[in-house]
């Protein structure tokens, strides 16, 4: 079995389109080339159990969601409904069974994610942990 893992970051929420895959502009690792840095979509090269970690600094003043999607279905979400002027680091790890060819990505249906120049404010990491 071959190693599959990626680690990607996004330094701001500029140009994030609601209900479309979030494209991470800084790819640190992409072993197995399963993460597409142009589309923001991970395509599983082999069946297995994958650990998906994702995080974002969610901004207050409106309801905010960042969702993990597998094959077009919302699997898990980061969610906050904070007062204006506040923010929170939200993160989640999910173990998913993903079949070869299935796709996984993140979307932001609503809200704002904070970004500060030079500091990654959203991240998405994945690695295969078992058959």
PyMOL commands that set and color helices and strands:
alter all, ss='L'
color gray80, all
select strands_A, chain A and resi 5-10+26-31+35-36+41-43+48-59+63-70+73-81+87-98+103-110+122-130
alter strands_A, ss='S'
color yellow, strands_A
deselect
rebuild
show_as cartoon
